[in-house]
Structure formats: structure tokens, C-alpha cells
């Protein structure tokens, strides 16, 4: 159980760090990120709302006071990472970061269920 708890916390902190780094880029380098969104064919008006959603998602995953909001945060991160993966994949760009993000997310989610029972 101790190893599972360690894996859970490492994966959770790495996932949250990745999402907070992403959100900080969205807030501080908005024009650059908008350029990336245009390159991938996504609308640019979602950059700031997506950054806010990522920050709120990190808060919910670490706080865990509401089970259904935590589930929604994990689901939101999952869809964000899957869409990012395919956006990068179809433009023949590096997908390593998105695959790491999905790995952290899955480890955090499933080990979190084991650790909390």
C-alpha cells in the first residue's frame, strides 16, 4: 500500500505540475499559444477559459472534497490531453509530453482509487 501511495502522489504532482505549467503559459504567453491553437485548427477564444479550467482542475484534484467534481477534473484533463495528442500527431509533431501527461493522469486516477479505499 505504501508503494501505491507513493506512485499516486508522484503521478498526481507531476500531472498537476504539467497542467499548471500549461496554464501559466496560456496566461503569460497568450499570443504565442493562440498561434499554436491556430496552427492546430482550434479556436483561439478558448485559450484563457482553458487555462482557468486547468487551474480549477488542479485545485479539485488536490483538494478532493467533492468526488464528482474530482471525477470531472480528471475527465477534463483526459480529454484535453487526448485532443492535444491528436493535434500534435496529425501535424507530425512530438507527442512525448502528451503521452507523459496521459500516463501521469491514468496512474493518478487509478492509484488514487486504490489508495483512498
N, CA, C and O atoms as a MOPAC input file, in Angstrom:
PM7 MOZYME 1SCF
protein

 N      0.82700 1    -1.20200 1     0.00000 1
 C      0.00000 1     0.00000 1     0.00000 1
 C      0.86700 1     1.26100 1     0.00000 1
 O      0.50100 1     2.26800 1    -0.60500 1
 N      2.00600 1     1.20300 1     0.67200 1
 C      2.88200 1     2.37200 1     0.73500 1
 C      3.42600 1     2.70800 1    -0.65800 1
 O      3.47000 1     3.88200 1    -1.02800 1
 N      3.83400 1     1.71600 1    -1.42700 1
 C      4.33500 1     1.94600 1    -2.77500 1
 C      3.23800 1     2.54100 1    -3.65700 1
 O      3.50100 1     3.44400 1    -4.45100 1
 N      2.03000 1     2.04600 1    -3.52200 1
 C      0.91200 1     2.57900 1    -4.30600 1
 C      0.65200 1     4.03800 1    -3.95800 1
 O      0.34200 1     4.83900 1    -4.84100 1
 N      0.77400 1     4.38900 1    -2.69500 1
 C      0.57200 1     5.77200 1    -2.27000 1
 C      1.66600 1     6.68100 1    -2.83900 1
 O      1.39300 1     7.80600 1    -3.25900 1
 N      2.88100 1     6.19000 1    -2.84800 1
 C      3.99300 1     6.96100 1    -3.40400 1
 C      3.78600 1     7.17800 1    -4.89900 1
 O      3.96100 1     8.29100 1    -5.39700 1
 N      3.41500 1     6.11900 1    -5.61400 1
 C      3.15900 1     6.23600 1    -7.05500 1
 C      2.02600 1     7.22400 1    -7.29600 1
 O      2.10900 1     8.06000 1    -8.19600 1
 N      0.96200 1     7.13000 1    -6.49100 1
 C     -0.17400 1     8.04600 1    -6.62600 1
 C      0.27400 1     9.49700 1    -6.48300 1
 O     -0.04800 1    10.33200 1    -7.32900 1
 N      1.00700 1     9.80000 1    -5.42800 1
 C      1.38200 1    11.18700 1    -5.18000 1
 C      2.38200 1    11.71000 1    -6.20000 1
 O      2.29300 1    12.86800 1    -6.60800 1
 N      3.31800 1    10.89200 1    -6.61200 1
 C      4.27200 1    11.33700 1    -7.64600 1
 C      3.53100 1    11.62300 1    -8.94500 1
 O      3.73200 1    12.67300 1    -9.55500 1
 N      2.67400 1    10.69400 1    -9.37300 1
 C      1.92700 1    10.89100 1   -10.62300 1
 C      0.99800 1    12.09300 1   -10.52100 1
 O      0.87400 1    12.86200 1   -11.47500 1
 N      0.34700 1    12.26200 1    -9.37800 1
 C     -0.57500 1    13.38300 1    -9.19700 1
 C      0.17000 1    14.71700 1    -9.23500 1
 O     -0.27300 1    15.66200 1    -9.88800 1
 N      1.28300 1    14.79000 1    -8.54500 1
 C      2.05200 1    16.03600 1    -8.53800 1
 C      2.64000 1    16.34300 1    -9.91300 1
 O      2.68500 1    17.50500 1   -10.31800 1
 N      3.08600 1    15.32400 1   -10.62900 1
 C      3.59700 1    15.55300 1   -11.98700 1
 C      2.48100 1    16.00400 1   -12.92500 1
 O      2.68100 1    16.90300 1   -13.74200 1
 N      1.30400 1    15.38100 1   -12.81200 1
 C      0.16200 1    15.79200 1   -13.62200 1
 C     -0.21700 1    17.23300 1   -13.30800 1
 O     -0.40500 1    18.04100 1   -14.21700 1
 N     -0.32900 1    17.55300 1   -12.03700 1
 C     -0.70900 1    18.91500 1   -11.64100 1
 C      0.34700 1    19.92600 1   -12.07000 1
 O      0.01400 1    21.02800 1   -12.50700 1
 N      1.61600 1    19.55500 1   -11.94500 1
 C      2.68800 1    20.43800 1   -12.40300 1
 C      2.61500 1    20.69600 1   -13.89200 1
 O      2.79900 1    21.82800 1   -14.34000 1
 N      2.34800 1    19.65700 1   -14.66000 1
 C      2.21900 1    19.80200 1   -16.10600 1
 C      1.05100 1    20.72300 1   -16.46800 1
 O      1.17500 1    21.58400 1   -17.33800 1
 N     -0.07600 1    20.53200 1   -15.79600 1
 C     -1.25300 1    21.35300 1   -16.07800 1
 C     -1.04700 1    22.80400 1   -15.63900 1
 O     -1.47700 1    23.72400 1   -16.33500 1
 N     -0.40000 1    23.01700 1   -14.50500 1
 C     -0.13500 1    24.38800 1   -14.05200 1
 C      0.88300 1    25.08200 1   -14.95200 1
 O      0.76300 1    26.27700 1   -15.22100 1
 N      1.88200 1    24.33700 1   -15.41800 1
 C      2.83500 1    24.91900 1   -16.36400 1
 C      2.11800 1    25.33000 1   -17.64100 1
 O      2.33600 1    26.42200 1   -18.16500 1
 N      1.26100 1    24.44500 1   -18.13400 1
 C      0.49200 1    24.73900 1   -19.34000 1
 C     -0.37800 1    25.97600 1   -19.13100 1
 O     -0.40100 1    26.87000 1   -19.97700 1
 N     -1.08900 1    26.03100 1   -18.01600 1
 C     -1.96300 1    27.17200 1   -17.73600 1
 C     -1.15000 1    28.45900 1   -17.62000 1
 O     -1.58000 1    29.50900 1   -18.09600 1
 N      0.01400 1    28.38200 1   -16.99600 1
 C      0.83600 1    29.59700 1   -16.86400 1
 C      1.30100 1    30.09300 1   -18.22700 1
 O      1.38100 1    31.30000 1   -18.45500 1
 N      1.60700 1    29.17400 1   -19.12700 1
 C      1.96600 1    29.56800 1   -20.49800 1
 C      0.77500 1    30.24100 1   -21.18600 1
 O      0.94200 1    31.22900 1   -21.90100 1
 N     -0.41400 1    29.70500 1   -20.97000 1
 C     -1.60300 1    30.27600 1   -21.58100 1
 C     -1.83700 1    31.69800 1   -21.08700 1
 O     -2.26200 1    32.56200 1   -21.85400 1
 N     -1.55900 1    31.94500 1   -19.79800 1
 C     -1.76500 1    33.28300 1   -19.22600 1
 C     -0.65900 1    34.25800 1   -19.60300 1
 O     -0.93700 1    35.42000 1   -19.89600 1
 N      0.59700 1    33.80300 1   -19.60000 1
 C      1.71400 1    34.72700 1   -19.78600 1
 C      2.15200 1    34.88300 1   -21.23900 1
 O      2.68400 1    35.92600 1   -21.61600 1
 N      1.93600 1    33.87300 1   -22.04200 1
 C      2.33900 1    33.93300 1   -23.45700 1
 C      1.11700 1    33.64800 1   -24.34300 1
 O      1.13600 1    32.77200 1   -25.20800 1
 N      0.07100 1    34.41500 1   -24.09400 1
 C     -1.22100 1    34.17300 1   -24.73500 1
 C     -1.13000 1    34.22900 1   -26.25400 1
 O     -1.70900 1    33.38300 1   -26.93500 1
 N     -0.42500 1    35.19700 1   -26.78600 1
 C     -0.35500 1    35.32200 1   -28.24700 1
 C      0.38200 1    34.14000 1   -28.88300 1
 O     -0.01500 1    33.65300 1   -29.94100 1
 N      1.43100 1    33.69300 1   -28.24700 1
 C      2.15600 1    32.53000 1   -28.76200 1
 C      1.25400 1    31.29100 1   -28.74000 1
 O      1.21500 1    30.52700 1   -29.70500 1
 N      0.54200 1    31.10100 1   -27.64700 1
 C     -0.35100 1    29.94500 1   -27.52200 1
 C     -1.47700 1    30.04500 1   -28.53700 1
 O     -1.87300 1    29.03600 1   -29.12100 1
 N     -1.99800 1    31.24100 1   -28.75600 1
 C     -3.04200 1    31.41500 1   -29.78600 1
 C     -2.51500 1    30.99800 1   -31.15800 1
 O     -3.24400 1    30.41100 1   -31.95800 1
 N     -1.24800 1    31.30400 1   -31.42100 1
 C     -0.63600 1    30.87200 1   -32.68300 1
 C     -0.59800 1    29.35000 1   -32.80000 1
 O     -0.85400 1    28.79300 1   -33.86800 1
 N     -0.27400 1    28.68400 1   -31.68800 1
 C     -0.28700 1    27.21600 1   -31.69400 1
 C     -1.70000 1    26.69300 1   -31.94600 1
 O     -1.89000 1    25.75600 1   -32.72100 1
 N     -2.68700 1    27.30000 1   -31.29400 1
 C     -4.06700 1    26.86000 1   -31.47900 1
 C     -4.50500 1    27.03900 1   -32.92800 1
 O     -5.17000 1    26.16500 1   -33.48500 1
 N     -4.14100 1    28.15500 1   -33.54000 1
 C     -4.46700 1    28.37700 1   -34.95700 1
 C     -3.78600 1    27.33100 1   -35.82700 1
 O     -4.39000 1    26.80500 1   -36.76200 1
 N     -2.52700 1    27.03000 1   -35.51800 1
 C     -1.76700 1    26.02500 1   -36.26900 1
 C     -2.45900 1    24.65900 1   -36.22700 1
 O     -2.47700 1    23.92900 1   -37.21800 1
 N     -3.02600 1    24.32900 1   -35.06500 1
 C     -3.70000 1    23.03900 1   -34.90000 1
 C     -5.15800 1    23.06700 1   -35.34300 1
 O     -5.81700 1    22.02700 1   -35.36900 1
 N     -5.66700 1    24.24600 1   -35.69100 1
 C     -7.04100 1    24.33400 1   -36.15100 1
 C     -8.06400 1    24.48600 1   -35.04000 1
 O     -9.25800 1    24.28700 1   -35.26600 1
 N     -7.61000 1    24.84000 1   -33.83300 1
 C     -8.52600 1    25.05900 1   -32.70900 1
 C     -8.86700 1    26.54400 1   -32.61400 1
 O     -8.05900 1    27.38700 1   -33.00500 1
 N    -10.04200 1    26.87200 1   -32.10500 1
 C    -10.39000 1    28.29000 1   -31.95300 1
 C     -9.54200 1    28.94200 1   -30.85900 1
 O     -9.24800 1    28.32100 1   -29.83700 1
 N     -9.15800 1    30.18400 1   -31.08300 1
 C     -8.26300 1    30.86000 1   -30.14000 1
 C     -8.99500 1    31.44600 1   -28.93800 1
 O     -8.36400 1    31.77300 1   -27.93300 1
 N    -10.29700 1    31.58100 1   -29.02500 1
 C    -11.02300 1    32.17300 1   -27.89600 1
 C    -11.08000 1    31.24900 1   -26.68000 1
 O    -11.51200 1    31.68200 1   -25.61100 1
 N    -10.66200 1    30.00200 1   -26.81000 1
 C    -10.70700 1    29.09200 1   -25.66100 1
 C     -9.40700 1    29.06900 1   -24.86200 1
 O     -9.31300 1    28.33500 1   -23.87800 1
 N     -8.41200 1    29.84500 1   -25.25300 1
 C     -7.11000 1    29.79500 1   -24.57200 1
 C     -7.23500 1    30.16300 1   -23.09200 1
 O     -6.82600 1    29.38600 1   -22.22900 1
 N     -7.78700 1    31.31900 1   -22.79400 1
 C     -7.89100 1    31.76600 1   -21.40100 1
 C     -8.89800 1    30.91600 1   -20.61100 1
 O     -8.58000 1    30.50300 1   -19.49600 1
 N    -10.11300 1    30.63600 1   -21.14700 1
 C    -11.00400 1    29.75000 1   -20.38500 1
 C    -10.39500 1    28.36900 1   -20.11700 1
 O    -10.64000 1    27.77900 1   -19.06500 1
 N     -9.61300 1    27.85800 1   -21.05200 1
 C     -8.95600 1    26.57000 1   -20.84600 1
 C     -7.90400 1    26.66700 1   -19.74700 1
 O     -7.74200 1    25.73700 1   -18.95700 1
 N     -7.19400 1    27.78000 1   -19.69300 1
 C     -6.20500 1    27.98300 1   -18.63100 1
 C     -6.89100 1    28.03700 1   -17.26400 1
 O     -6.40300 1    27.44700 1   -16.29900 1
 N     -8.00700 1    28.73500 1   -17.18300 1
 C     -8.76100 1    28.81200 1   -15.92700 1
 C     -9.26100 1    27.42200 1   -15.53900 1
 O     -9.18600 1    27.03900 1   -14.37100 1
 N     -9.76900 1    26.67000 1   -16.50800 1
 C    -10.26400 1    25.31500 1   -16.23500 1
 C     -9.13700 1    24.41200 1   -15.73400 1
 O     -9.35900 1    23.57400 1   -14.86100 1
 N     -7.94100 1    24.57600 1   -16.27500 1
 C     -6.80900 1    23.75300 1   -15.82700 1
 C     -6.44500 1    24.07400 1   -14.38100 1
 O     -6.17200 1    23.16600 1   -13.59500 1
 N     -6.43900 1    25.34400 1   -14.02900 1
 C     -6.13700 1    25.72300 1   -12.64900 1
 C     -7.20300 1    25.17500 1   -11.70400 1
 O     -6.88200 1    24.62400 1   -10.65100 1
 N     -8.46500 1    25.32700 1   -12.08000 1
 C     -9.54900 1    24.80000 1   -11.25000 1
 C     -9.48500 1    23.27500 1   -11.15300 1
 O     -9.77500 1    22.71300 1   -10.09700 1
 N     -9.11500 1    22.61000 1   -12.22900 1
 C     -8.97100 1    21.15700 1   -12.22300 1
 C     -7.87900 1    20.70200 1   -11.26700 1
 O     -8.05500 1    19.72300 1   -10.54200 1
 N     -6.76800 1    21.40000 1   -11.26100 1
 C     -5.68300 1    21.06700 1   -10.33100 1
 C     -6.16000 1    21.24500 1    -8.89100 1
 O     -5.88800 1    20.40100 1    -8.03600 1
 N     -6.86500 1    22.33200 1    -8.62600 1
 C     -7.39000 1    22.55900 1    -7.28000 1
 C     -8.30400 1    21.41200 1    -6.87000 1
 O     -8.20200 1    20.91600 1    -5.74800 1
 N     -9.18700 1    20.98600 1    -7.75300 1
 C    -10.13200 1    19.91700 1    -7.40500 1
 C     -9.42700 1    18.58000 1    -7.19200 1
 O     -9.80400 1    17.81900 1    -6.30100 1
 N     -8.40900 1    18.28700 1    -7.99800 1
 C     -7.70000 1    17.01400 1    -7.84700 1
 C     -6.92500 1    16.97200 1    -6.53400 1
 O     -6.86200 1    15.92600 1    -5.88800 1
 N     -6.34200 1    18.08500 1    -6.13700 1
 C     -5.58600 1    18.10500 1    -4.88800 1
 C     -6.48600 1    18.25400 1    -3.66500 1
 O     -6.16500 1    17.72800 1    -2.59900 1
 N     -7.59000 1    18.95000 1    -3.79800 1
 C     -8.49100 1    19.20400 1    -2.67300 1
 C     -9.37200 1    17.99500 1    -2.37200 1
 O     -9.50000 1    17.59800 1    -1.21400 1
 N     -9.96800 1    17.41700 1    -3.38600 1
 C    -10.77200 1    16.18300 1    -3.32700 1
 C    -11.93100 1    16.22800 1    -2.33200 1
 O    -12.27600 1    15.20000 1    -1.74800 1
 N    -12.53500 1    17.39300 1    -2.12800 1
 C    -13.67500 1    17.47600 1    -1.21100 1
 C    -14.97400 1    17.03100 1    -1.87600 1
 O    -15.91100 1    16.60800 1    -1.20000 1
 N    -15.02300 1    17.12700 1    -3.18200 1
 C    -16.21200 1    16.72600 1    -3.92000 1
 C    -15.82100 1    15.63100 1    -4.90800 1
 O    -15.05600 1    15.87000 1    -5.84200 1
 N    -16.35100 1    14.43100 1    -4.69300 1
 C    -15.97700 1    13.29500 1    -5.54200 1
 C    -16.36200 1    13.53200 1    -7.00400 1
 O    -15.57400 1    13.23800 1    -7.90400 1
 N    -17.54800 1    14.05300 1    -7.24600 1
 C    -17.96300 1    14.21600 1    -8.64000 1
 C    -17.20200 1    15.34300 1    -9.33000 1
 O    -16.95800 1    15.25400 1   -10.53300 1
 N    -16.81500 1    16.40200 1    -8.61400 1
 C    -16.00400 1    17.44800 1    -9.24200 1
 C    -14.59000 1    16.94500 1    -9.53000 1
 O    -13.97600 1    17.33500 1   -10.52200 1
 N    -14.08700 1    16.08900 1    -8.66600 1
 C    -12.77200 1    15.48000 1    -8.91000 1
 C    -12.82300 1    14.59900 1   -10.15000 1
 O    -11.90800 1    14.62200 1   -10.97300 1
 N    -13.89600 1    13.82100 1   -10.28200 1
 C    -14.07100 1    12.99100 1   -11.48500 1
 C    -14.12800 1    13.86400 1   -12.74300 1
 O    -13.52900 1    13.52600 1   -13.76400 1
 N    -14.84200 1    14.97600 1   -12.66400 1
 C    -14.93400 1    15.89100 1   -13.80100 1
 C    -13.56600 1    16.48900 1   -14.13500 1
 O    -13.23200 1    16.67200 1   -15.30600 1
 N    -12.78300 1    16.78800 1   -13.10600 1
 C    -11.45000 1    17.34200 1   -13.35400 1
 C    -10.57400 1    16.32300 1   -14.08400 1
 O     -9.88700 1    16.66600 1   -15.04600 1
 N    -10.60100 1    15.08100 1   -13.62600 1
 C     -9.83900 1    14.03500 1   -14.31600 1
 C    -10.34400 1    13.85700 1   -15.75300 1
 O     -9.54700 1    13.70800 1   -16.67900 1
 N    -11.65500 1    13.87300 1   -15.93400 1
 C    -12.21200 1    13.71600 1   -17.28500 1
 C    -11.78900 1    14.87500 1   -18.18200 1
 O    -11.42600 1    14.67000 1   -19.34100 1
 N    -11.83700 1    16.07900 1   -17.64800 1
 C    -11.41900 1    17.24800 1   -18.43000 1
 C     -9.96400 1    17.16500 1   -18.83500 1
 O     -9.61500 1    17.46200 1   -19.97800 1
 N     -9.11000 1    16.76200 1   -17.90100 1
 C     -7.69200 1    16.61000 1   -18.22700 1
 C     -7.48000 1    15.50200 1   -19.25600 1
 O     -6.63800 1    15.62300 1   -20.14600 1
 N     -8.24700 1    14.42600 1   -19.12700 1
 C     -8.13200 1    13.33300 1   -20.08700 1
 C     -8.45900 1    13.81300 1   -21.49800 1
 O     -7.69800 1    13.56300 1   -22.43300 1
 N     -9.59200 1    14.50300 1   -21.65300 1
 C     -9.97000 1    14.98500 1   -22.98100 1
 C     -8.98300 1    16.02900 1   -23.49100 1
 O     -8.66500 1    16.04600 1   -24.68000 1
 N     -8.50300 1    16.88300 1   -22.62400 1
 C     -7.51900 1    17.88300 1   -23.02800 1
 C     -6.25600 1    17.20800 1   -23.56600 1
 O     -5.73100 1    17.60000 1   -24.60800 1
 N     -5.77800 1    16.19800 1   -22.85000 1
 C     -4.55800 1    15.51700 1   -23.26900 1
 C     -4.75700 1    14.67900 1   -24.52800 1
 O     -3.87200 1    14.62700 1   -25.38200 1
 N     -5.89900 1    14.02900 1   -24.65100 1
 C     -6.16900 1    13.23600 1   -25.85700 1
 C     -6.27900 1    14.14300 1   -27.07800 1
 O     -5.73500 1    13.83000 1   -28.13700 1
 N     -6.97700 1    15.25800 1   -26.93400 1
 C     -7.07700 1    16.19900 1   -28.05600 1
 C     -5.71500 1    16.79600 1   -28.39900 1
 O     -5.40200 1    16.99000 1   -29.57400 1
 N     -4.90800 1    17.08900 1   -27.38600 1
 C     -3.55800 1    17.60500 1   -27.64500 1
 C     -2.70800 1    16.55200 1   -28.35700 1
 O     -1.95100 1    16.87100 1   -29.27400 1
 N     -2.84100 1    15.29400 1   -27.92500 1
 C     -2.09500 1    14.22300 1   -28.58000 1
 C     -2.41300 1    14.16600 1   -30.06700 1
 O     -1.50800 1    14.15300 1   -30.90200 1
 N     -3.70100 1    14.13300 1   -30.39500 1
 C     -4.06900 1    14.00600 1   -31.80200 1
 C     -3.74400 1    15.26500 1   -32.59800 1
 O     -3.40800 1    15.17600 1   -33.77900 1
 N     -3.83600 1    16.42400 1   -31.97600 1
 C     -3.45900 1    17.65600 1   -32.66700 1
 C     -1.98100 1    17.60800 1   -33.05200 1
 O     -1.61800 1    17.93800 1   -34.18100 1
 N     -1.14100 1    17.19900 1   -32.11900 1
 C      0.28700 1    17.10500 1   -32.41500 1
 C      0.58400 1    15.96100 1   -33.38100 1
 O      1.40700 1    16.10500 1   -34.28500 1
 N     -0.07400 1    14.84500 1   -33.19500 1
 C      0.17000 1    13.67300 1   -34.03300 1
 C     -0.15200 1    13.95800 1   -35.50100 1
 O      0.63600 1    13.62500 1   -36.38600 1
 N     -1.30100 1    14.56800 1   -35.75900 1
 C     -1.70400 1    14.80900 1   -37.15000 1
 C     -0.89900 1    15.92100 1   -37.81500 1
 O     -0.92100 1    16.04800 1   -39.03900 1
 N     -0.19100 1    16.72700 1   -37.03000 1
 C      0.71100 1    17.72800 1   -37.59800 1
 C      2.15200 1    17.22300 1   -37.60600 1
 O      3.08400 1    17.98200 1   -37.87400 1
 N      2.32600 1    15.92700 1   -37.30700 1
 C      3.64000 1    15.26700 1   -37.31000 1
 C      4.61500 1    15.95300 1   -36.35900 1
 O      5.78400 1    16.15200 1   -36.68900 1
 N      4.12700 1    16.30700 1   -35.18800 1
 C      4.95800 1    16.92700 1   -34.16900 1
 C      5.15100 1    15.96200 1   -33.00300 1
 O      4.48500 1    14.93000 1   -32.91900 1
 N      6.05800 1    16.30800 1   -32.11700 1
 C      6.39900 1    15.44700 1   -30.98000 1
 C      5.20500 1    15.28500 1   -30.03600 1
 O      4.57600 1    16.27000 1   -29.64700 1
 N      4.90100 1    14.05100 1   -29.67400 1
 C      3.76600 1    13.75400 1   -28.79100 1
 C      4.21300 1    13.25200 1   -27.41800 1
 O      3.38900 1    12.79200 1   -26.62700 1
 N      5.50700 1    13.33800 1   -27.13600 1
 C      6.04400 1    12.79200 1   -25.89000 1
 C      5.39100 1    13.40900 1   -24.65600 1
 O      5.00100 1    12.69200 1   -23.73400 1
 N      5.27100 1    14.72800 1   -24.63700 1
 C      4.70800 1    15.40100 1   -23.46700 1
 C      3.26500 1    14.98500 1   -23.23500 1
 O      2.86700 1    14.76800 1   -22.09100 1
 N      2.47900 1    14.87200 1   -24.28600 1
 C      1.08400 1    14.46900 1   -24.10200 1
 C      0.98600 1    13.01400 1   -23.63300 1
 O      0.12500 1    12.68100 1   -22.81900 1
 N      1.85600 1    12.16200 1   -24.13900 1
 C      1.84700 1    10.77200 1   -23.66500 1
 C      2.25900 1    10.68000 1   -22.19700 1
 O      1.70300 1     9.88100 1   -21.44300 1
 N      3.22200 1    11.48600 1   -21.79600 1
 C      3.59100 1    11.53100 1   -20.37900 1
 C      2.42200 1    12.03300 1   -19.54000 1
 O      2.15000 1    11.50600 1   -18.46100 1
 N      1.73900 1    13.04900 1   -20.04000 1
 C      0.57900 1    13.58000 1   -19.33000 1
 C     -0.51200 1    12.54500 1   -19.15900 1
 O     -1.08800 1    12.42300 1   -18.07900 1
 N     -0.80100 1    11.80000 1   -20.21000 1
 C     -1.82500 1    10.74600 1   -20.12200 1
 C     -1.36600 1     9.66100 1   -19.14100 1
 O     -2.17600 1     9.13300 1   -18.37900 1
 N     -0.08400 1     9.33000 1   -19.15500 1
 C      0.44500 1     8.33400 1   -18.22400 1
 C      0.28800 1     8.80900 1   -16.77800 1
 O     -0.18200 1     8.05900 1   -15.92200 1
 N      0.68200 1    10.05300 1   -16.50800 1
 C      0.52200 1    10.61200 1   -15.16000 1
 C     -0.94700 1    10.61600 1   -14.74600 1
 O     -1.28500 1    10.29000 1   -13.60900 1
 N     -1.80600 1    10.98700 1   -15.68000 1
 C     -3.24000 1    11.05300 1   -15.38400 1
 C     -3.79500 1     9.67600 1   -15.02600 1
 O     -4.50100 1     9.53600 1   -14.02700 1
 N     -3.48700 1     8.67400 1   -15.82100 1
 C     -4.00500 1     7.33100 1   -15.56300 1
 C     -3.45700 1     6.75700 1   -14.26100 1
 O     -4.19400 1     6.14200 1   -13.49100 1
 N     -2.16500 1     6.96000 1   -14.01700 1
 C     -1.58500 1     6.48800 1   -12.76100 1
 C     -2.23500 1     7.18200 1   -11.56600 1
 O     -2.58600 1     6.53400 1   -10.58000 1
 N     -2.39100 1     8.48800 1   -11.65700 1
 C     -3.00900 1     9.23900 1   -10.57500 1
 C     -4.44300 1     8.79400 1   -10.33500 1
 O     -4.85400 1     8.58600 1    -9.19400 1
 N     -5.19000 1     8.65100 1   -11.39700 1
 C     -6.60500 1     8.30100 1   -11.26900 1
 C     -6.79500 1     6.90500 1   -10.66200 1
 O     -7.52000 1     6.74200 1    -9.68000 1
 N     -6.15000 1     5.92000 1   -11.24300 1
 C     -6.37500 1     4.54300 1   -10.79700 1
 C     -5.69500 1     4.24200 1    -9.45800 1
 O     -6.27200 1     3.53900 1    -8.62800 1
 N     -4.49400 1     4.75200 1    -9.23100 1
 C     -3.88200 1     4.54600 1    -7.91900 1
 C     -4.60700 1     5.35800 1    -6.84700 1
 O     -4.64400 1     4.95200 1    -5.68500 1
 N     -5.18600 1     6.50500 1    -7.22400 1
 C     -5.98000 1     7.26900 1    -6.27700 1
 C     -7.18500 1     6.50300 1    -5.79400 1
 O     -7.54600 1     6.59000 1    -4.62000 1
 N     -7.81600 1     5.75000 1    -6.68200 1
 C     -8.95400 1     4.93100 1    -6.28700 1
 C     -8.54100 1     3.84000 1    -5.29700 1
 O     -9.26800 1     3.54800 1    -4.34800 1
 N     -7.36400 1     3.23800 1    -5.52700 1
 C     -6.87200 1     2.18000 1    -4.64400 1
 C     -6.47600 1     2.76400 1    -3.28400 1
 O     -6.82300 1     2.21300 1    -2.23900 1
 N     -5.75400 1     3.87500 1    -3.31000 1
 C     -5.24300 1     4.47200 1    -2.07900 1
 C     -6.36300 1     4.99400 1    -1.18400 1
 O     -6.25900 1     4.91600 1     0.04000 1
 N     -7.41900 1     5.51900 1    -1.76900 1
 C     -8.49100 1     6.13800 1    -0.99600 1
 C     -9.51100 1     5.13600 1    -0.45400 1
 O    -10.39800 1     5.52600 1     0.30600 1
 N     -9.40900 1     3.85600 1    -0.82500 1
 C    -10.37500 1     2.87000 1    -0.31900 1
 C     -9.93700 1     2.21800 1     0.95200 1
 O    -10.65100 1     1.37000 1     1.48900 1

